[in-house]
Amino acid sequence: MDGYIYLRKSRKDLEEEKKQAELGNNYNTLDRHRSQLLELAKIKGVHIKGIYEEVVSGEYISERPEMQRMLREVDLGLVDAVLCMDLDRLGRGDMVDQGTIYRVFKNSETVILTPSEIIDPQDENQELTFSIKSLIAREELKTIVKRMQRGRHQSAKEGKSISRKPPYGYLRDENLKLSPDPDCSWVVEMIFKKAANGSGRRAIAEELDRLNIKPPESEHWEGSSIASIIRNEVYLGKIIWGKVKYTKINGKYKKTKMAPEHWHVKENAHEAIVSKELFDLANEKMRARWRPHVRDGKTLSNPLAGLLYCEVCGKAMVMQPRKDRPDSALRCFNHTCKGVQKGCNFSLVEQRILMSLEKHIEQFELPDTAKKKSDSLIKAKEKALSELIKEKEEINKQKNNIHDLLEKGVYDIETFLQRQQVIKEKLNNLENKIVEAEEEINLEKKRIQVNNEYIPRVKNVLEAYYSTDDIEKKNRLLKSVIEKASYLRKKEWSKPDEFEIILHTKI
């Protein structure tokens, strides 16, 4: 466990030092606290990576540079613990400061160690330690959020655009008002006209790509982007806010669509790009073209469904029956793959996948002699691992010794930190070797597990696959041993069987 020490004098400490100085005594609070916390680090097995001493006394974090520096390091997750004399040494400012400290320690999973207690912000039972102090900070945050929501509502009522980026086809000025962008507003109008004339989303996307018209955020136009534009009432000159509501549940935001009566709509907020008649006609035509992805009464016809994907774009490969040929074709229907990814006969791809599984059997099946050799290798590696663990225990003893030398005055703080760093590097090196040895042992055990469990399962799958004509059963069989498969056939590959299949198996 790595950690920092944070030292800060309280007003009471300053008064005590002043009192002792008047009596002629040499009394240094930070020296005493440093010694106590180094002893605590020894007991808890904490490697001290740094000591932060606050030489100024400030009520707020903004007044304490060492505290700011340490919080930045803690926020990066560089240590597992911070040692201090008491919780209030970290912060005694306002509730905003308390909330900042709690959030940094909780998000970085860093514990606070004091001579009297261990405070783990991840522990719900200890959250009360912080919650009372940060109550006002949370209430202030709620007030800020409500104020922001009211501001958004007011902006929408005034016809201002408050989205992350202005809608495609519009420019946004410093007053958050929209105006048609002469460079691309005509593209929006063209999209609506093509949709109103009966063109589908995919056809419109292909046409825009052929015209080399750059889409809002990606390299190619997608049907989903076309649909979003056609459905967006901003092109009628409206600003609508409140269509969806986000609720935070267990750290995650849940999106809820709101009924139209709860929307905040500002008519004539800016110049419209399309008329109401064109908008309605385009949406009517788009709704009429929609088809469900799964049709009732249909049975599965592709045993590779949900398994085979295009290596170029990542979308699912589709089996397409051909009336003029006995064998179906496999194609990628993403228009961006036209001229890049060629289709192929289904039977050739199916056979290649089955052959790949047969090669897996040849590759991973171990003969009896290899099984015995693998068992001996595991025993040898486990013995080497045991020696590494013993060596680590010896280094840990050295780590404890340097604490004793510090207490006896043989080492000063600088020497102690240097020696601790050397020992830490040795420990890190040993821990890396231990991890490497454990990985090698696990890999060898995995090979045996694959031989004993996976290979027999693949054999059973192949035997059952060849003996059935049930497409759904074939699909289930393949999915029991294959996570997914990728298909690639470049346009210059002319031979029918010139393609690549990359299998991702469930080993």
Secondary structure, 3 states (H helix, E strand, C coil): CEEEEEEECCHHHHHHHHHHHHCCCCCCHHHHHHHHHHHHHHHHCCEEEEEEEECCCCCCHHHCHHHHHHHHHHHCCCCCEEECCCHHHHCCCCHHHHHHHHHHHHHCCCEEECCCCEECCCCHHHHHHHHHHHHHHHHHHHHHHHHHHHHHHHHHHCCCCCCCCCCCCEEECCCCCEEECCCCHHHHHHHHHHHHCCCCHHHHHHHHHHCCCCCCCCCCCCHHHHHHHHHCHHHHCCEEECCEEEEEECCEEEEEECCHHHCEEECCCCCCCCCHHHHHHHHHHHHHHCCCCCCCCCCCCCCCCCCEEECCCCCECEEECCCCCCCCEEECCCHHHCCCECCEEHHHHHHHHHHHHHHHHHHHCCCHHHHHHHHHHHHHHHHHHHHHHHHHHHHHHHHHHHHHHHHCCCCCHHHHHHHHHHHHHHHHHHHHHHHHHHHHHHHHHHHHHHHHHHHHHHHHHHHHHHCCCCHHHHHHHHHCCEEEEEEECECCCCCCCCCEEEEEECC
